Amino acid sequence: MHKPSSYELFRGFLTVGLYGFGGVLPWARWMMVEKRQWVDTVTFNEMEAFAQAMPGPNVINLSVVVGARYQGLPGALAALGGLIVMPFLIVITLGLAYDRWGAIPAIHDTLAAVSAAAAGLVIATAAKMLKPMITRRSAVRLLFCALAFTGVGFLGYSLVWVLLALAPVSVWLAWRRTA
């Protein structure tokens, strides 16, 4: 695996911020795992899980975690800056454009199409993240993934409550299996 410099972190996350407008996690995974090979899939999943456990947007947290891992505070700031600069400029520009032309029906149709594409990217990324978890001894892992997905996605429970319910049991089962 390649250890990126602060400049590479900035440039990599700048690309993620530009490409991933509306759905950043799939692009972050692609850039870090597939294109630049900074981490492998398992490490990416672990860092993403840690980033999700922290307060705030998970990909923002992920950029800070990755930057800090490779270059300390300068790397964290470079990755964070790279990730947010393009979306900031794009949002300002699109906000001004929507204020002027937002009543046009074609604009609404375009936004609906972009939303569907972003949802598809998130589903594809979830499948890629799930793949390394599927092993001979993965039935329990998959059960917890399915329970969390059902609780949040279909039953509408808060992610916090689902995690508070599932995490202790999951940790206990993992501890019991290794003991």
Backbone as CSV, one residue per row, in Angstrom:
resi,resn,N_x,N_y,N_z,CA_x,CA_y,CA_z,C_x,C_y,C_z
1,MET,0.835,-1.180,0.000,0.000,0.000,0.000,0.885,1.251,0.000
2,HIS,0.407,2.260,-0.670,1.149,3.511,-0.855,0.811,4.491,0.267
3,LYS,1.830,5.114,0.872,1.618,6.139,1.896,1.572,7.499,1.213
4,PRO,0.384,8.136,1.148,0.259,9.403,0.432,0.851,10.580,1.211
5,SER,1.366,11.552,0.468,1.824,12.810,1.061,0.604,13.687,1.349
6,SER,0.823,14.793,2.036,-0.284,15.727,2.299,-0.855,16.263,0.993
7,TYR,0.019,16.541,0.025,-0.456,17.020,-1.274,-1.304,15.955,-1.964
8,GLU,-0.862,14.695,-1.920,-1.640,13.611,-2.531,-2.983,13.431,-1.830
9,LEU,-2.990,13.593,-0.512,-4.251,13.523,0.232,-5.195,14.632,-0.219
10,PHE,-4.656,15.851,-0.324,-5.482,16.971,-0.779,-6.032,16.697,-2.170
11,ARG,-5.159,16.320,-3.089,-5.570,16.075,-4.472,-6.549,14.905,-4.584
12,GLY,-6.307,13.837,-3.849,-7.207,12.687,-3.886,-8.594,13.034,-3.386
13,PHE,-8.662,13.712,-2.251,-9.966,14.074,-1.706,-10.609,15.232,-2.463
14,LEU,-9.810,16.052,-3.142,-10.374,17.064,-4.034,-11.149,16.378,-5.158
15,THR,-10.575,15.323,-5.709,-11.246,14.540,-6.749,-12.520,13.911,-6.212
16,VAL,-12.444,13.342,-5.016,-13.628,12.732,-4.397,-14.718,13.777,-4.210
17,GLY,-14.345,14.945,-3.710,-15.320,16.011,-3.501,-15.959,16.488,-4.791
18,LEU,-15.209,16.478,-5.862,-15.740,16.909,-7.156,-16.613,15.831,-7.783
19,TYR,-16.121,14.604,-7.823,-16.878,13.508,-8.442,-18.070,13.088,-7.598
20,GLY,-17.904,13.144,-6.292,-18.895,12.563,-5.405,-19.974,13.504,-4.948
21,PHE,-20.214,14.547,-5.668,-21.238,15.507,-5.276,-22.586,14.805,-5.204
22,GLY,-23.140,14.699,-3.992,-24.417,14.025,-3.807,-24.273,12.579,-3.375
23,GLY,-23.085,12.031,-3.370,-22.854,10.653,-2.959,-21.361,10.392,-2.903
24,VAL,-20.723,10.784,-1.822,-19.271,10.826,-1.749,-18.641,9.486,-1.381
25,LEU,-19.294,8.687,-0.552,-18.685,7.447,-0.074,-18.257,6.512,-1.203
26,PRO,-19.074,6.285,-2.235,-18.603,5.397,-3.315,-17.320,5.897,-3.974
27,TRP,-17.215,7.192,-4.157,-16.018,7.751,-4.786,-14.826,7.691,-3.844
28,ALA,-15.062,7.898,-2.550,-13.965,7.800,-1.581,-13.402,6.382,-1.570
29,ARG,-14.283,5.396,-1.572,-13.832,4.006,-1.597,-13.062,3.715,-2.887
30,TRP,-13.599,4.147,-4.016,-12.938,3.914,-5.306,-11.539,4.528,-5.313
31,MET,-11.439,5.782,-4.871,-10.163,6.485,-4.899,-9.150,5.830,-3.954
32,MET,-9.574,5.503,-2.735,-8.643,4.994,-1.731,-8.256,3.536,-1.946
33,VAL,-9.228,2.704,-2.346,-8.986,1.261,-2.451,-8.559,0.859,-3.857
34,GLU,-9.313,1.301,-4.850,-9.099,0.801,-6.204,-8.078,1.617,-7.001
35,LYS,-8.209,2.931,-6.990,-7.348,3.749,-7.854,-5.962,3.973,-7.255
36,ARG,-5.908,4.516,-6.053,-4.610,4.902,-5.476,-4.020,3.844,-4.549
37,GLN,-4.832,2.883,-4.153,-4.399,1.766,-3.307,-3.701,2.229,-2.028
38,TRP,-4.340,3.177,-1.360,-3.823,3.622,-0.077,-4.138,2.603,1.010
39,VAL,-5.279,1.929,0.878,-5.709,0.924,1.854,-6.366,-0.235,1.111
40,ASP,-6.490,-1.380,1.800,-7.236,-2.492,1.219,-8.697,-2.390,1.663
41,THR,-9.530,-3.281,1.149,-10.968,-3.207,1.424,-11.273,-3.354,2.906
42,VAL,-10.614,-4.280,3.568,-10.884,-4.508,4.994,-10.520,-3.273,5.808
43,THR,-9.365,-2.676,5.536,-8.953,-1.466,6.259,-9.914,-0.319,5.981
44,PHE,-10.346,-0.183,4.724,-11.321,0.860,4.402,-12.596,0.661,5.215
45,ASN,-13.098,-0.566,5.269,-14.318,-0.844,6.032,-14.141,-0.495,7.504
46,GLU,-12.974,-0.817,8.065,-12.715,-0.501,9.472,-12.671,1.011,9.702
47,MET,-11.990,1.731,8.812,-11.917,3.189,8.955,-13.291,3.821,8.766
48,GLU,-14.081,3.312,7.830,-15.428,3.844,7.603,-16.319,3.574,8.809
49,ALA,-16.207,2.387,9.407,-16.991,2.085,10.609,-16.617,3.040,11.742
50,PHE,-15.328,3.304,11.909,-14.875,4.250,12.932,-15.404,5.647,12.642
51,ALA,-15.334,6.068,11.379,-15.809,7.399,10.986,-17.308,7.542,11.219
52,GLN,-18.068,6.471,11.000,-19.514,6.528,11.226,-19.848,6.611,12.705
53,ALA,-18.994,6.046,13.542,-19.262,6.069,14.980,-19.028,7.452,15.585
54,MET,-18.254,8.293,14.910,-17.984,9.640,15.414,-19.109,10.583,15.006
55,PRO,-19.338,11.634,15.777,-20.373,12.598,15.380,-19.952,13.367,14.129
56,GLY,-20.929,13.698,13.314,-20.662,14.457,12.095,-20.779,13.590,10.862
57,PRO,-20.638,14.212,9.705,-20.750,13.473,8.440,-19.640,12.425,8.312
58,ASN,-20.018,11.194,7.960,-19.054,10.097,7.980,-17.900,10.274,6.995
59,VAL,-18.131,10.818,5.812,-17.031,10.949,4.853,-16.091,12.088,5.255
60,ILE,-16.625,13.119,5.869,-15.762,14.172,6.431,-14.863,13.541,7.492
61,ASN,-15.471,12.757,8.382,-14.693,12.072,9.417,-13.666,11.130,8.794
62,LEU,-14.073,10.417,7.750,-13.170,9.485,7.075,-11.958,10.219,6.499
63,SER,-12.176,11.378,5.891,-11.049,12.129,5.327,-10.064,12.529,6.423
64,VAL,-10.580,12.926,7.573,-9.714,13.310,8.691,-8.954,12.092,9.218
65,VAL,-9.642,10.957,9.348,-9.001,9.725,9.831,-7.867,9.308,8.893
66,VAL,-8.144,9.301,7.599,-7.135,8.886,6.614,-5.970,9.870,6.600
67,GLY,-6.277,11.164,6.562,-5.214,12.165,6.554,-4.334,12.079,7.786
68,ALA,-4.958,11.932,8.953,-4.199,11.839,10.201,-3.366,10.560,10.249
69,ARG,-3.899,9.488,9.710,-3.173,8.214,9.726,-1.852,8.316,8.958
70,TYR,-1.872,9.000,7.833,-0.689,9.031,6.981,0.216,10.236,7.204
71,GLN,-0.347,11.397,7.574,0.485,12.601,7.679,0.189,13.432,8.922
72,GLY,-0.494,12.867,9.899,-0.781,13.606,11.118,-1.744,14.761,10.868
73,LEU,-1.619,15.808,11.677,-2.510,16.963,11.562,-2.451,17.623,10.181
74,PRO,-1.268,17.840,9.586,-1.256,18.432,8.237,-2.012,17.573,7.213
75,GLY,-1.888,16.270,7.322,-2.604,15.381,6.408,-4.103,15.428,6.619
76,ALA,-4.515,15.498,7.888,-5.947,15.588,8.191,-6.533,16.871,7.619
77,LEU,-5.823,17.978,7.789,-6.299,19.255,7.256,-6.291,19.265,5.731
78,ALA,-5.267,18.657,5.129,-5.188,18.603,3.664,-6.336,17.770,3.094
79,ALA,-6.589,16.601,3.674,-7.668,15.738,3.187,-9.023,16.413,3.374
80,LEU,-9.239,17.003,4.537,-10.498,17.696,4.808,-10.693,18.869,3.852
81,GLY,-9.654,19.679,3.679,-9.748,20.817,2.761,-10.027,20.377,1.340
82,GLY,-9.334,19.334,0.899,-9.564,18.824,-0.443,-10.988,18.335,-0.635
83,LEU,-11.524,17.689,0.380,-12.874,17.138,0.270,-13.945,18.218,0.204
84,ILE,-13.788,19.304,0.944,-14.890,20.271,1.046,-14.805,21.460,0.098
85,VAL,-13.648,21.737,-0.494,-13.534,22.959,-1.291,-14.409,22.924,-2.544
86,MET,-14.406,21.828,-3.289,-15.206,21.777,-4.522,-16.710,21.757,-4.237
87,PRO,-17.198,20.918,-3.302,-18.634,20.975,-3.014,-19.090,22.350,-2.539
88,PHE,-18.244,23.047,-1.768,-18.592,24.388,-1.320,-18.822,25.308,-2.513
89,LEU,-17.880,25.300,-3.445,-18.012,26.157,-4.629,-19.198,25.733,-5.501
90,ILE,-19.400,24.433,-5.633,-20.512,23.932,-6.452,-21.855,24.299,-5.831
91,VAL,-21.982,24.144,-4.517,-23.250,24.471,-3.846,-23.574,25.952,-3.992
92,ILE,-22.596,26.798,-3.828,-22.831,28.237,-4.002,-23.305,28.516,-5.423
93,THR,-22.622,27.944,-6.409,-22.986,28.160,-7.817,-24.376,27.609,-8.120
94,LEU,-24.652,26.372,-7.690,-25.963,25.772,-7.952,-27.085,26.497,-7.212
95,GLY,-26.795,26.966,-6.016,-27.802,27.734,-5.280,-28.194,29.000,-6.022
96,LEU,-27.208,29.688,-6.554,-27.495,30.889,-7.342,-28.271,30.538,-8.614
97,ALA,-27.888,29.437,-9.269,-28.586,29.015,-10.491,-30.016,28.569,-10.183
98,TYR,-30.208,27.819,-9.101,-31.545,27.347,-8.743,-32.450,28.520,-8.371
99,ASP,-31.874,29.510,-7.707,-32.650,30.696,-7.357,-33.186,31.385,-8.608
100,ARG,-32.401,31.344,-9.656,-32.806,32.012,-10.891,-33.703,31.147,-11.777
101,TRP,-33.366,29.833,-11.927,-34.066,28.981,-12.893,-34.781,27.789,-12.253
102,GLY,-34.973,27.791,-10.950,-35.540,26.641,-10.243,-36.965,26.285,-10.592
103,ALA,-37.729,27.190,-11.140,-39.134,26.914,-11.462,-39.307,26.139,-12.767
104,ILE,-38.267,25.933,-13.523,-38.354,25.215,-14.802,-38.537,23.718,-14.518
105,PRO,-39.577,23.069,-15.104,-39.836,21.641,-14.837,-38.651,20.723,-15.160
106,ALA,-37.889,21.031,-16.177,-36.742,20.184,-16.534,-35.707,20.141,-15.410
107,ILE,-35.620,21.204,-14.641,-34.689,21.237,-13.509,-35.110,20.207,-12.468
108,HIS,-36.413,20.132,-12.172,-36.914,19.150,-11.207,-36.664,17.727,-11.696
109,ASP,-36.881,17.462,-12.980,-36.643,16.134,-13.546,-35.164,15.754,-13.461
110,THR,-34.304,16.707,-13.715,-32.867,16.453,-13.638,-32.453,16.119,-12.213
111,LEU,-32.964,16.851,-11.237,-32.634,16.579,-9.837,-33.128,15.203,-9.404
112,ALA,-34.296,14.778,-9.891,-34.805,13.438,-9.577,-33.882,12.363,-10.151
113,ALA,-33.392,12.563,-11.361,-32.483,11.593,-11.984,-31.154,11.516,-11.235
114,VAL,-30.639,12.655,-10.823,-29.384,12.676,-10.076,-29.555,11.966,-8.733
115,SER,-30.691,12.148,-8.081,-30.955,11.470,-6.808,-30.975,9.958,-6.985
116,ALA,-31.594,9.482,-8.053,-31.644,8.042,-8.318,-30.244,7.484,-8.582
117,ALA,-29.440,8.210,-9.323,-28.069,7.763,-9.602,-27.247,7.697,-8.316
118,ALA,-27.401,8.683,-7.448,-26.673,8.688,-6.175,-27.090,7.503,-5.312
119,ALA,-28.379,7.185,-5.285,-28.849,6.025,-4.521,-28.238,4.740,-5.069
120,GLY,-28.151,4.623,-6.375,-27.536,3.444,-6.983,-26.068,3.298,-6.614
121,LEU,-25.345,4.411,-6.576,-23.937,4.368,-6.181,-23.770,3.922,-4.732
122,VAL,-24.643,4.383,-3.860,-24.564,3.991,-2.453,-24.834,2.494,-2.307
123,ILE,-25.821,1.974,-3.026,-26.131,0.543,-2.966,-24.956,-0.281,-3.491
124,ALA,-24.351,0.145,-4.593,-23.199,-0.577,-5.148,-22.023,-0.578,-4.176
125,THR,-21.792,0.537,-3.503,-20.704,0.611,-2.533,-20.979,-0.284,-1.338
126,ALA,-22.220,-0.312,-0.877,-22.573,-1.205,0.230,-22.291,-2.656,-0.148
127,ALA,-22.611,-3.039,-1.366,-22.344,-4.408,-1.819,-20.843,-4.695,-1.841
128,LYS,-20.042,-3.737,-2.291,-18.591,-3.932,-2.315,-18.018,-4.031,-0.906
129,MET,-18.580,-3.259,0.027,-18.104,-3.313,1.407,-18.520,-4.615,2.080
130,LEU,-19.645,-5.172,1.672,-20.153,-6.405,2.266,-19.378,-7.627,1.787
131,LYS,-18.864,-7.581,0.581,-18.221,-8.747,-0.036,-17.130,-9.380,0.836
132,PRO,-16.173,-8.612,1.411,-15.140,-9.274,2.222,-15.671,-9.866,3.526
133,MET,-16.871,-9.497,3.923,-17.453,-10.047,5.146,-18.054,-11.428,4.922
134,ILE,-18.253,-11.803,3.655,-18.892,-13.079,3.354,-17.824,-14.165,3.314
135,THR,-17.812,-14.966,4.363,-16.906,-16.109,4.477,-17.717,-17.284,4.997
136,ARG,-17.044,-18.399,5.247,-17.760,-19.561,5.779,-18.392,-19.271,7.134
137,ARG,-17.725,-18.431,7.916,-18.221,-18.142,9.267,-18.905,-16.782,9.329
138,SER,-19.569,-16.391,8.272,-20.112,-15.039,8.218,-21.608,-14.953,8.485
139,ALA,-22.261,-16.040,8.807,-23.714,-16.007,8.992,-24.118,-15.000,10.068
140,VAL,-23.391,-14.960,11.168,-23.736,-14.037,12.258,-23.513,-12.594,11.818
141,ARG,-22.410,-12.326,11.117,-22.152,-10.971,10.612,-23.272,-10.513,9.683
142,LEU,-23.634,-11.395,8.764,-24.692,-11.053,7.813,-26.026,-10.850,8.522
143,LEU,-26.278,-11.636,9.558,-27.506,-11.460,10.337,-27.544,-10.061,10.960
144,PHE,-26.430,-9.621,11.541,-26.403,-8.291,12.155,-26.522,-7.185,11.107
145,CYS,-25.911,-7.384,9.949,-26.081,-6.412,8.849,-27.545,-6.330,8.445
146,ALA,-28.184,-7.487,8.303,-29.595,-7.521,7.897,-30.491,-6.899,8.965
147,LEU,-30.206,-7.181,10.231,-31.004,-6.589,11.312,-30.857,-5.067,11.339
148,ALA,-29.636,-4.578,11.191,-29.417,-3.125,11.182,-30.101,-2.486,9.979
149,PHE,-29.962,-3.105,8.810,-30.588,-2.580,7.596,-32.105,-2.553,7.735
150,THR,-32.667,-3.622,8.267,-34.119,-3.692,8.446,-34.591,-2.654,9.458
151,GLY,-33.883,-2.555,10.578,-34.282,-1.609,11.613,-34.272,-0.168,11.147
152,VAL,-33.218,0.216,10.437,-33.095,1.603,9.981,-33.844,1.824,8.676
153,GLY,-33.621,0.930,7.709,-34.156,1.135,6.362,-35.638,0.897,6.214
154,PHE,-36.149,-0.165,6.843,-37.553,-0.522,6.645,-38.454,-0.130,7.814
155,LEU,-37.946,-0.288,9.031,-38.780,0.020,10.192,-38.664,1.472,10.636
156,GLY,-37.656,2.179,10.138,-37.527,3.606,10.412,-36.984,3.955,11.786
157,TYR,-36.331,2.995,12.460,-35.734,3.300,13.753,-34.492,4.168,13.562
158,SER,-34.180,4.941,14.568,-32.975,5.763,14.549,-31.741,4.860,14.554
159,LEU,-30.723,5.246,13.790,-29.482,4.479,13.743,-28.873,4.337,15.138
160,VAL,-28.977,5.376,15.944,-28.424,5.329,17.301,-29.071,4.205,18.097
161,TRP,-30.400,4.093,18.052,-31.098,3.057,18.817,-30.794,1.663,18.281
162,VAL,-30.701,1.546,16.980,-30.370,0.242,16.387,-28.970,-0.185,16.823
163,LEU,-28.013,0.741,16.777,-26.654,0.408,17.205,-26.585,0.101,18.696
164,LEU,-27.320,0.858,19.498,-27.330,0.579,20.937,-27.919,-0.794,21.243
165,ALA,-28.854,-1.243,20.420,-29.453,-2.561,20.624,-28.551,-3.681,20.106
166,LEU,-27.952,-3.490,18.945,-27.203,-4.571,18.302,-25.738,-4.654,18.726
167,ALA,-25.106,-3.534,18.997,-23.666,-3.535,19.281,-23.285,-4.394,20.488
168,PRO,-23.971,-4.285,21.627,-23.554,-5.119,22.760,-23.633,-6.620,22.465
169,VAL,-24.681,-7.034,21.782,-24.830,-8.454,21.454,-23.748,-8.879,20.469
170,SER,-23.492,-8.048,19.475,-22.469,-8.351,18.476,-21.085,-8.452,19.115
171,VAL,-20.757,-7.519,19.981,-19.457,-7.536,20.656,-19.345,-8.763,21.552
172,TRP,-20.407,-9.089,22.275,-20.392,-10.258,23.153,-20.169,-11.540,22.352
173,LEU,-20.865,-11.680,21.225,-20.694,-12.875,20.393,-19.276,-12.963,19.830
174,ALA,-18.723,-11.842,19.398,-17.351,-11.839,18.876,-16.357,-12.185,19.980
175,TRP,-16.560,-11.632,21.170,-15.681,-11.924,22.296,-15.765,-13.397,22.671
176,ARG,-16.981,-13.935,22.696,-17.197,-15.339,23.057,-16.516,-16.279,22.057
177,ARG,-16.550,-15.907,20.795,-15.958,-16.758,19.763,-14.427,-16.750,19.847
178,THR,-13.832,-15.640,20.273,-12.370,-15.574,20.352,-11.833,-16.062,21.689
179,ALA,-12.689,-16.139,22.697,-12.237,-16.554,24.041,-12.019,-18.053,24.126
